Amino acid sequence: MTVKDDSDFLSVYSVTDTPVISSEVAQFLEHSIQDLMRPEHLTLIIKSNCIDDIEKELYRKGIANHSLRRDVRRYEALENMQVEYEEDIQ
């Protein structure tokens, strides 16, 4: 996943005041894993030059907090997904 502008990565809405990814990010992740046969061992690599260390932790939590109630298997995949970051994108 390449992120060139992270200003809308997290939703401004949260019932429990915890980080939650925006609907656009959620749709991207859901679409990306929908056809995987065994999504329980995923690693999401986020390539970006605009995400600082504090945001990295917030975004990791936001992804884990995202609820995919329509499909428990995909929800568990995102809840347990490892998130890694790489810099130096073009």
C-alpha positions as CSV (number, residue, x, y, z in Angstrom):
1,M,0.0,0.0,0.0
2,T,1.5,3.3,-1.0
3,V,0.4,6.4,0.9
4,K,1.3,9.8,-0.5
5,D,-1.1,11.8,1.6
6,D,-2.2,10.4,5.0
7,S,-4.4,13.3,6.1
8,D,-7.5,11.1,5.7
9,F,-6.1,7.8,6.8
10,L,-8.0,7.8,10.1
11,S,-11.7,8.5,10.5
12,V,-12.8,11.6,12.4
13,Y,-15.5,9.4,14.0
14,S,-15.0,7.0,16.9
15,V,-17.5,5.8,19.4
16,T,-14.8,4.9,22.0
17,D,-12.2,7.6,21.1
18,T,-9.9,5.0,19.7
19,P,-8.3,5.3,16.2
20,V,-10.3,3.8,13.4
21,I,-9.3,3.8,9.7
22,S,-11.3,5.9,7.3
23,S,-13.9,4.3,5.0
24,E,-11.7,4.8,2.0
25,V,-8.8,3.0,3.7
26,A,-11.2,0.3,4.9
27,Q,-12.6,-0.3,1.4
28,F,-9.0,-0.5,0.0
29,L,-8.0,-3.1,2.6
30,E,-11.2,-5.1,2.2
31,H,-10.9,-5.2,-1.6
32,S,-7.2,-6.1,-1.4
33,I,-7.9,-9.2,0.8
34,Q,-11.3,-10.4,-0.5
35,D,-9.9,-13.1,-2.9
36,L,-7.2,-14.4,-0.6
37,M,-7.7,-18.1,0.3
38,R,-5.9,-17.9,3.7
39,P,-5.9,-14.3,4.9
40,E,-5.1,-15.1,8.5
41,H,-1.3,-14.4,8.0
42,L,-1.1,-11.1,6.3
43,T,1.6,-8.4,6.4
44,L,0.6,-5.0,5.2
45,I,3.5,-3.0,3.9
46,I,2.8,0.7,3.8
47,K,5.2,2.7,1.7
48,S,5.2,6.4,2.6
49,N,7.4,9.4,3.2
50,C,4.7,11.3,5.1
51,I,4.0,9.1,8.1
52,D,5.8,9.8,11.4
53,D,6.5,7.3,14.2
54,I,3.4,8.4,16.3
55,E,1.1,8.1,13.2
56,K,2.5,4.6,12.5
57,E,1.3,3.4,15.8
58,L,-2.0,5.2,15.5
59,Y,-2.6,3.7,12.0
60,R,-1.6,0.2,13.2
61,K,-4.2,0.5,16.0
62,G,-6.7,2.0,13.5
63,I,-6.4,-1.0,11.2
64,A,-6.7,-3.4,14.2
65,N,-9.8,-1.6,15.4
66,H,-11.6,-1.7,12.1
67,S,-14.6,-3.9,12.3
68,L,-15.5,-6.0,9.3
69,R,-18.7,-7.4,10.8
70,R,-20.0,-8.7,7.5
71,D,-17.2,-11.3,7.3
72,V,-15.6,-12.6,10.4
73,R,-12.7,-14.3,8.5
74,R,-11.6,-11.1,6.9
75,Y,-12.1,-9.2,10.2
76,E,-9.7,-11.6,11.9
77,A,-7.3,-11.2,9.1
78,L,-7.2,-7.4,9.5
79,E,-7.2,-7.6,13.3
80,N,-4.1,-9.8,13.2
81,M,-2.4,-8.2,10.3
82,Q,1.2,-7.1,10.8
83,V,1.9,-3.6,9.6
84,E,5.3,-2.6,8.3
85,Y,6.5,0.7,6.9
86,E,8.9,1.5,4.1
87,E,10.2,4.9,3.1
88,D,11.6,6.4,0.0
89,I,8.7,6.2,-2.4
90,Q,8.8,7.9,-5.8
